[in-house]
Amino acid sequence: MNFELSAEDRAFRDQVRQFLKDNLSPDIVRRARTEVHPPNEEDRRWWNSVLNKQGWAAPSWPKEYGGTGWTPVQRHIFEMECRLAGAPELRWQGLRLIGPVICEFGSDAQKKRYLPPILEGTEQWAQGFSEPGAGSDLASLKTTALLDGEHYMVNGQKLWTTEAGYSELGFFLVRTDTTSKHGGISMLIIDMKSPGVTVRPIEMINGDISTYEVFLDNVRVPRENLIGEPGSAWTQTKFLLANERTSSADIDKAYGDLRRIRAIARHEKKNGRPLMEDPHFRLRLTRLTLEVEALDWSVLRVLSGAPSNYPRASASVLKIKGSQLQHRLTELAVDALGPRALRLYNRADAFAAEPSALWPEHTPGVMADHLYMRACTIYGGAMEVQKNIIAKQAFGL
């Protein structure tokens, strides 16, 4: 395959770069490049609005609902350039997950009600899938939604619900039929301010709060908040996961990590010389750079529709390799920073930090990102589950 960008794609890349240069302020970029989790919420909502005015908020959506009509490669270019320029990372839950599901399966009323605020960034979403005892095995979920007149009565508990504490809405997998395992699962839209919804923060290893547990106690949800037909959520969930099959590689973040590592290595010293001149460090960095580039090419193969003997296993392969690289990239950043990495900035300190000789601009967020990314082999489908998928779909085991 030829992975050189076409003249049209190079012109598109230049257009994106100019737009980013014109719209991103140094403060926005500085906060985004800390890679602290979760990112600055005000910055994300502002950037969501800016992109929407440009018509670029939802590149993966169908054009008739606000999508861009870009090719898969152009979407890849856009995400890469945004990351390298230091743009705030937008919330996935609305734009990448539930938005496409509503476009595909939602009623006309749901599309009219929910899609515009997602594009504008005025309503953010939580994803209520995992439960205690039903993480990777979603079909074992226990949360029930029983029809009572024109409302569903929802009872249950969700766990690891990312950013639920400042989301206006949530899309939840619930069991509307207790007699069927897969066929009894439905998807409901729930207002996070509804009576009976309790959101409890979970402190993460990096000292910040990015995920929550959600308790649903006799929550009354209007019947019209059901997406599609009762019992159809398993199909919707597979669509949701397949719709972003290359995003699990997190390739744009990998390139952003390489940029940060190089910045650290140019500044930090070893034996009185820049760390970048140390041959052992350069060897580690070069090996990781080659692996990131190889993963990038793999993503491009999938995006371009290159022939594959095992297309259904490709997302799992990308997820495993991307997660493994995240561990090694953030580890190298910590090693490169040396003793300075021991300072664990919380979100407020990282966002407000002013560069100094002792704590230069590449310092905030390095350790916090490293600790947070230890979970990347678990969230979005644990590595063990991904390997089982590959064994089944690629090798028939």
ZIUR-V709596 format. One record per backbone hydrogen bond with DSSP energy under -1.0 kcal/mol. NH is the residue of the N-H (numbers start at 1). CO is the residue of the C=O. If there is no record, write none. Layout:
BEGIN
[[NH;CO] [NH;CO]]
END
This chain:
BEGIN
[[10;6] [11;7] [12;8] [13;9] [14;10] [15;11] [16;12] [17;13] [18;14] [19;15] [20;16] [21;17] [22;18] [23;19] [24;20] [29;25] [30;26] [31;27] [32;28] [33;29] [35;32] [44;40] [45;41] [46;42] [47;43] [48;44] [49;45] [50;46] [51;47] [52;48] [53;49] [54;50] [56;51] [61;58] [65;62] [66;63] [67;62] [75;71] [76;72] [77;73] [78;74] [79;75] [80;76] [81;77] [82;78] [83;79] [84;80] [85;81] [87;82] [95;91] [96;92] [97;92] [98;93] [99;94] [101;97] [102;98] [103;99] [104;100] [105;101] [106;102] [111;107] [112;108] [113;109] [114;110] [115;111] [118;114] [119;115] [120;116] [121;117] [122;117] [123;117] [126;169] [128;171] [129;127] [131;134] [134;131] [138;136] [140;137] [141;138] [144;155] [145;175] [146;153] [148;151] [151;148] [152;221] [153;146] [154;219] [155;144] [156;216] [158;214] [159;130] [161;212] [162;160] [163;210] [164;161] [166;163] [167;164] [168;124] [169;124] [170;190] [171;126] [172;188] [173;128] [174;186] [175;143] [176;184] [177;184] [185;182] [186;174] [188;172] [189;225] [190;170] [192;168] [194;191] [197;194] [198;215] [200;213] [202;211] [204;208] [207;204] [213;200] [214;158] [215;198] [216;156] [217;196] [219;154] [221;152] [223;150] [225;222] [226;223] [227;187] [232;229] [233;185] [236;232] [237;233] [238;234] [239;235] [240;236] [241;237] [242;238] [243;239] [245;242] [249;246] [250;247] [254;250] [255;251] [256;252] [257;253] [258;254] [259;255] [260;256] [261;257] [262;258] [263;259] [264;260] [265;261] [266;262] [267;263] [268;264] [270;273] [273;270] [275;268] [276;265] [277;274] [278;275] [282;278] [283;279] [284;280] [285;281] [286;282] [287;283] [288;284] [289;285] [290;286] [291;287] [292;288] [293;289] [294;290] [295;291] [296;292] [297;293] [298;294] [299;295] [300;296] [301;297] [302;298] [303;299] [304;300] [305;302] [306;301] [313;310] [317;313] [318;314] [319;315] [320;316] [321;317] [322;318] [323;319] [324;320] [325;321] [326;322] [327;323] [328;324] [329;325] [330;326] [331;327] [332;328] [333;329] [334;330] [335;331] [336;332] [337;333] [338;334] [340;337] [341;338] [342;339] [343;340] [350;346] [351;347] [352;348] [353;349] [356;359] [363;360] [366;363] [369;365] [370;366] [371;367] [372;368] [373;369] [374;371] [375;372] [376;373] [378;375] [379;375] [381;378] [383;377] [386;382] [387;383] [388;384] [389;385] [390;386] [391;387] [392;388] [393;389] [394;390] [395;390] [397;391]]
END
